[in-house]
């Protein structure tokens, strides 16, 4: 059916080995003089932030930093970061880290220029005016946050993750340097890499997919499935790291425009309540949600088997779709991703409330290729206990 589509992404992307050395040029291009770095304690300890601070100070910038970002950050963290940005009089935010740091940088930028609490901006197109300019520097090949208009925060009061979706969340520039991902532990490489792959899978099968997002998602799936095992097993392999970062970027572009679907809707409640790392939560939910969804678009689910490098000659679309699911199960096994929620403290008595949480994520369920009922959500959760 013919329909109008819109494609948006970050306007400037600098990518390649050593690209992080270009940070001063990008700050000058944006005419900024007072920079706030937003990051997490681990990157400070690793010395990565000192590297950026030194470059910026040598370029004549005043530099302050907020390093209080934790995994699955609550919206209070964004408020505190915004306060420190405002107090410092910063005219540019540089977000460095995984998705949590990048999302906090994005939200802090709009809180500085818009009145009201964070909670007033949850939802789609609720941000009235642009925020401070931002440059985002991912240190994981996972979230794709550097090319999305989306930020996800945890609401610990409601035990849910909530999203802010606004074109004002796109950064002015993104810098992707695979050297910054070299030090990632194998478990983090696996979880973030699977998150990126799931972004591509869900963008490809979303109801809002189009020819452009399909092209990006397919290339992302090829890159990630071909290189994630090497990046996991040999983290110093710069080619594998580069291809993973490229795959994550393309997946981010795809899902920023096509949307993700029910896998993420299932991951949000368990991530918020049981603090399961986002990539792990997505990976555990991936296979059962794919098995449920495949009837909604057998052709595309079958195509994914070929994209993953599986042999599908003489197989029906249904058999090929099952092959795609099994291929991702095998991948998760190779990456030592947990298979069950039980190890994280999730029990049968939690299923009802978790399923209720899934049904509240209407923004994502609207993209899902198959309609999902409450009883379906409950059965899917039970399948991974």
FENWO-V138972 format. One record per backbone hydrogen bond with DSSP energy under -0.5 kcal/mol. NH is the residue of the N-H (numbers start at 1). CO is the residue of the C=O. E is the energy in kcal/mol with one decimal. If there is no record, write none. Layout:
BEGIN
NH_CO_E + NH_CO_E
END
This chain:
BEGIN
11_171_-0.6 + 14_174_-3.1 + 15_13_-0.5 + 16_176_-2.3 + 19_16_-2.4 + 21_18_-1.7 + 22_19_-2.3 + 23_20_-1.5 + 26_22_-1.9 + 27_23_-2.3 + 28_24_-2.5 + 29_25_-2.2 + 30_26_-1.3 + 31_28_-1.9 + 32_27_-2.0 + 35_33_-0.5 + 35_62_-3.1 + 36_92_-2.4 + 37_35_-0.5 + 37_64_-2.8 + 38_94_-2.5 + 39_66_-2.5 + 41_69_-0.5 + 43_40_-0.6 + 44_40_-1.5 + 45_41_-2.6 + 46_42_-1.9 + 47_44_-1.1 + 48_43_-1.3 + 49_43_-1.0 + 51_47_-1.4 + 52_48_-1.4 + 53_49_-2.9 + 54_50_-2.6 + 55_51_-1.7 + 56_52_-2.4 + 57_53_-2.8 + 58_54_-2.4 + 59_55_-0.9 + 60_57_-1.9 + 61_56_-2.3 + 62_33_-2.8 + 64_35_-2.5 + 66_37_-3.1 + 69_39_-1.5 + 73_70_-0.6 + 75_154_-1.3 + 77_74_-1.3 + 78_74_-0.9 + 79_75_-1.8 + 80_76_-2.2 + 81_77_-2.5 + 82_78_-2.5 + 83_79_-2.0 + 84_80_-2.1 + 85_81_-2.2 + 86_82_-2.7 + 87_83_-2.8 + 88_84_-1.7 + 89_85_-0.7 + 89_86_-1.1 + 90_85_-1.8 + 91_34_-2.5 + 92_34_-1.1 + 93_133_-2.3 + 94_36_-2.7 + 95_93_-0.6 + 95_135_-2.3 + 96_38_-2.5 + 96_94_-0.5 + 97_137_-2.1 + 102_98_-2.1 + 103_99_-2.7 + 104_100_-2.3 + 105_101_-2.2 + 106_102_-2.1 + 107_103_-2.6 + 108_104_-2.9 + 109_105_-1.7 + 110_106_-1.2 + 111_107_-2.0 + 112_108_-1.6 + 113_109_-0.6 + 114_110_-1.1 + 120_117_-1.5 + 121_118_-2.5 + 122_119_-0.8 + 123_163_-2.8 + 125_165_-3.0 + 128_126_-0.6 + 132_109_-1.6 + 133_91_-0.5 + 135_93_-2.3 + 136_173_-2.1 + 137_95_-3.1 + 139_97_-1.6 + 140_97_-0.5 + 142_140_-1.1 + 147_144_-2.3 + 148_145_-1.4 + 151_164_-1.9 + 153_162_-2.8 + 154_73_-2.6 + 155_160_-3.6 + 156_154_-0.8 + 159_155_-1.2 + 160_155_-1.8 + 162_153_-3.2 + 164_151_-2.5 + 165_123_-2.6 + 166_149_-2.6 + 166_164_-0.5 + 169_166_-2.1 + 170_167_-1.3 + 172_134_-2.3 + 173_134_-1.2 + 174_12_-2.0 + 175_136_-2.5 + 176_14_-3.2 + 176_174_-0.5 + 177_175_-0.6 + 178_176_-0.5 + 180_177_-1.9 + 181_178_-1.5 + 182_179_-1.0 + 184_181_-1.6 + 189_185_-2.6 + 190_186_-2.5 + 191_187_-2.3 + 192_188_-2.7 + 193_189_-1.9 + 194_190_-2.4 + 195_191_-1.8 + 196_192_-2.1 + 197_193_-2.3 + 198_194_-2.6 + 199_195_-2.0 + 200_196_-1.7 + 201_197_-2.6 + 202_198_-2.8 + 203_199_-2.3 + 204_200_-2.4 + 205_201_-1.5 + 206_202_-0.8 + 206_203_-0.5 + 207_367_-2.7 + 208_258_-0.5 + 209_206_-1.5 + 214_210_-2.8 + 215_211_-1.8 + 216_212_-1.9 + 217_213_-2.9 + 218_214_-2.8 + 219_215_-1.9 + 220_216_-2.3 + 221_217_-2.6 + 222_218_-2.2 + 223_219_-2.6 + 224_220_-2.6 + 225_221_-2.3 + 226_222_-1.5 + 227_223_-1.1 + 227_224_-0.5 + 228_224_-2.5 + 231_227_-2.3 + 232_228_-2.2 + 233_229_-2.5 + 234_230_-3.1 + 237_234_-2.1 + 238_236_-1.0 + 241_237_-2.3 + 242_238_-2.4 + 243_239_-2.6 + 244_240_-2.3 + 245_241_-2.2 + 246_242_-2.2 + 247_243_-2.5 + 248_244_-2.6 + 249_245_-2.1 + 250_246_-2.5 + 251_247_-2.5 + 252_248_-2.3 + 253_249_-2.3 + 254_250_-2.2 + 255_251_-2.8 + 256_252_-2.0 + 257_253_-0.7 + 257_254_-0.9 + 258_254_-2.7 + 259_255_-1.6 + 264_261_-0.6 + 265_261_-1.3 + 266_262_-2.4 + 267_263_-1.7 + 268_264_-2.0 + 269_265_-0.7 + 270_266_-1.0 + 271_267_-2.2 + 272_268_-2.5 + 273_269_-2.4 + 274_270_-1.8 + 275_271_-1.0 + 276_270_-0.9 + 281_277_-2.9 + 282_278_-2.6 + 283_279_-2.1 + 284_280_-2.5 + 285_281_-1.7 + 286_282_-1.2 + 287_283_-0.6 + 289_285_-1.9 + 290_286_-2.7 + 291_287_-2.6 + 292_288_-1.7 + 293_289_-2.8 + 294_290_-2.2 + 295_292_-0.5 + 296_293_-2.6 + 297_294_-1.4 + 301_297_-2.1 + 302_298_-2.5 + 303_299_-2.1 + 304_300_-1.6 + 305_301_-0.6 + 305_302_-0.9 + 306_302_-0.8 + 307_303_-2.0 + 308_304_-2.3 + 309_306_-1.7 + 310_305_-2.5 + 312_310_-0.6 + 315_312_-2.0 + 320_316_-2.8 + 321_317_-2.4 + 322_318_-2.1 + 323_319_-1.9 + 324_320_-2.1 + 325_321_-1.9 + 326_322_-2.5 + 327_323_-2.3 + 328_324_-1.7 + 329_325_-1.9 + 330_326_-2.7 + 331_327_-1.9 + 332_328_-2.4 + 333_329_-2.1 + 334_330_-2.3 + 335_331_-1.6 + 336_333_-1.5 + 337_332_-2.6 + 341_384_-2.9 + 342_384_-0.5 + 344_341_-1.9 + 345_342_-1.9 + 346_341_-1.5 + 350_347_-2.1 + 351_347_-0.5 + 351_348_-1.2 + 354_350_-2.3 + 355_351_-2.8 + 356_352_-1.9 + 357_353_-1.8 + 358_354_-2.0 + 359_355_-2.0 + 360_356_-0.7 + 360_357_-0.8 + 361_358_-1.8 + 362_360_-1.9 + 364_361_-1.0 + 365_361_-2.1 + 366_362_-1.8 + 367_364_-1.7 + 368_364_-0.6 + 368_365_-0.8 + 377_373_-2.2 + 378_374_-2.2 + 379_375_-2.0 + 380_376_-2.4 + 381_377_-2.2 + 382_378_-2.2 + 383_379_-1.6 + 384_381_-1.6 + 385_382_-1.4
END
